[in-house]
Amino acid sequence: MEWELIGKLFLILFLVVGNAFFVGAEIALTSARRSRIKQLANTGNKSAKIVQVLHDEPERFYSVTQIGITLVSLALGAIGMVTLTRIIDPPMMAAFSVFGDNETIAGWGHTLSYIVAFIAISFMHVVGGELAPKVLAFHKAVPLSLAVARIINWMHAVMRPVIWVMNKSSNGLLWLFGQRDLASQSEGHFSMTGEEIRTILSASEQEGALDPQLTKMLRGVFDLDDHTARDAMIPRTEMDVLEDTATVADVLSLYKEDLRERYPVYETSVDNIIGVVSMKQLLNRMASLKDPEKSAGISNLPVREVMMPAYYVPDTMPLSTLLNDFTSNRRQIAIVLDEYGGTEGLITLEDILEEIVGDYEDEFTPRHRHIKKEDQHSYVINGGVRVTELEPKLNYPFPTGDYVTLGGLINHRLGHIASVGDVVELEGARLEVLEMDKHRTTKVLFQDTLTATTDESEISEPEELETTPGELVNATSQRTPSVKPEAESEDKVVDGDTDIKFEKTVTL
């Protein structure tokens, strides 16, 4: 074989590798995670800083890789076809000489040599120059992008005049078709929407890269923008309040019964909250008095003299805004007002944090449960529980509407205030009111009728067996389900070993 032919074969191999380099460089630089590159750049990695430059100006590496891929592919086709046809043609002509020695047969031999050369070059180009480097670059995006960044950046500097002409031509083409905003746009490659981040969190959790508890808290942070003060507040009916005519002794008596950090003070009615008593501030004032008689005298002070001004927020305020307000102004509690200016409830910093980390209880909080499992398809639920909390625990999609709690859903469907025994039929579920506290729904029986019907349909008919009377009695006793004691069934809860409050008693 001639040395010239051997040199061309090595040149073909070099061109395939060159095509693989440009293809892999483009995929690696495109797929490299911006957050990881930014982290490496902050540690002083010079290659990562170059990758950041290429990310900020993607036209740089797109132009270099596209020029490289195009030129290499054209050269591979031109040189490869001629070289391989030259190698394949002699044995192919020798094989076709068996069928004769005329020009038609020779023409078929040359054509088949060209086709075989084309298939061989295409196979090397697609497999070695396209598919393999793309798969490798996709899975090793960060290390490969760091490896090729310097070379790509250098090639951009060398080919700058050519790239400038091509970029201007490309921008002109975009401008011609009405895409003028894209002609000079190079920002926004790092930014992601909240929905995209949620998708990444879900994928990372499924792959085991993030702990489920961590992803739950991260989702809670993003959900703060979607939830309002009305969604997380303690409703008016569950507030512990003091009248403005009360004394410090009354505050201490209420504190003895229900340990809270803050108590709202109202004048005339609860719709007119005028202040808040801080137990920490009050007890610190009492403890700072060395004279026991003066300390005892504080008990007779009116509550107006020890309260702080109240802070009011509308029920439509997003929790993210309220959290920022709490932290920047060092507040812990706010009175939630409805659109008519009346008191709708109150919200604390702890309520907002529970939207992120979930409900938690301290050592002084009474241990109650707001969901109790009765059987496989039935639950007794507190009517004050939010519908959004029930959906993941019961695995049932409740209908949405202008309500927050399960009791609100029942009143909305009934069209009037519920009473004991009222039933609401949902798609695949049934709600029955079990207990009321005046006009407030306190206990609801939830039955998943769709799952119960499915389970019953899956039960097969018993087989007819020839048995003796004694065997029939034994078989009947084995099929009779055992009834557990009522006290044992009450221990079943949806959250496993997590006790959940029957009513929301959050430290104020």
C-alpha positions, 0 to 999 in steps of 0.5 A: 500500500502506498504511503500516500494512501496510508497518510490519507487513512490516518487523516480520515481517522483524524477528521473523525476525531476532530468531528467528535471533539467539536460535537462533544464540546458543543454538547458539554458546554450546553449541558454543563450545569450553570450552578456547578460551574459557578461554584467551581469558578468561585473556588478559583478554577480558571477553566470554570471562569472561561466556561462562564464567559462562554455561557454568558456569550454562547455565540462564541462556542456555537460559532466555533463548533458549528464552523468546526463540524461543518468544515470537518464533515465536508473534508471527511466526505471529500477525502474519505470517499476518494480514499476508500473508493480507491482502496475498495475499487480494485478488489471489487473490479476483480470480483465483477470481472467474473461476470464479464469484461465489458464496460457495463459490468465495470460501471456496476463495479465502480458504482458498488465500490462508491456505495460501500465507501459511502456506507463506511464513511457514514458509519464512522462519521455517525458513530465515532463522530456524532453519537458516541461523543454526544452520549459521553458529553451529556453524561460528563458535561462538567468535566468535559466542558472544563477540558475543552473551554480553553481550546474553544476560547482560543479558537474563537480568538483565532477565527474572530474575523470569520465568526464576526462576519457569520454572527452579523449575517446570522443576526441579520437573518433573524432581523429579516424574519422579525426576531430582532429581540433575539439578534442581540440577546445574550442574557437569561441563560442562567435563570430558571422559573420556579416551576423548573426548579420544582421539576428539578427537585422532583427528579432529584428526589426520585433519583435519590440525590436529595432527601425527601424531607429536604425537598419537602421543605424546599417546595414549602419555600417556593409555595410561600408565594402561592399561599396567603395569610388566610391559608396559614392563620389561626381562625378567629374562633380559635383565638384566645383574647383578652378584653381591655378591662382585664388586669395582669392577674387575668392574663396570668390566669389565662396563661396558666390554662393555656401556655401562649406567648402572646394574647391579643387585647380587644375593645368592645368586640374581637373585631377591634383588636387594639394591642397584644400582651407579650408574656415574655415582656410581662414576666421579665418586668415582674422578675426585675422587681426586687420588692415582692410587694411591687411585684404583687402590685403589678397583678392589679395593673390594667392590661392596657398598661402592659400591652404592645400595639397590634400589627394588622395585615390583610388576609390576601397578603402572600406569606413570602411578603409577610415573612420578609416583613416579620424578619425585617421589622422584628415582629412575631404576630399579626392580626389578619383582617378581612376585606371589611376590616373585621378580625379574621384570625391571627398569624405568627412567625411560627405559622409561616415556618410550619408552611416550610418544615411542617407542623411541629409541637413543643413540650407544652403543646397538648397532643391531639390528632386531627385525622384518625383512621377508622378502617381501610377506607374511612377517616374521622377528620377535624373540620378545621383542617385545610383541604390542601393538607388532606390531599397528600395524606388521604391521596384524594384530590379534593375539589377547589373553591372559595374555601380553605378548610374541610368544614368550608368545603362542606358548607360550600357544597351544602349551600348553608351552615352544616348540621350533624348528619349532613352528607356531601357526595364527592366524586369517589368520596363521601363526607358526613358531619359527625359533630358541631360546635355551634356553627363550626364543623368539628368532626367529619367522617370521610369515606373513600367510596371509589377505592372501597368499591374497587376492592370489593370488585376484586374479591373473587367468589368462594369456591364450592368445596366438599366439606364435612360439617366440622370442616365447614364450621372451621372454614367459616370461623377462619373467614370471620374477620376479627374485631379489634377493640375500639381503643386499639383502632383509635391509635391508627393515624395517617402520619404513622408515629407522628401525632397531629393536633386535633385543633391548631394550638400554635404558640403565639 
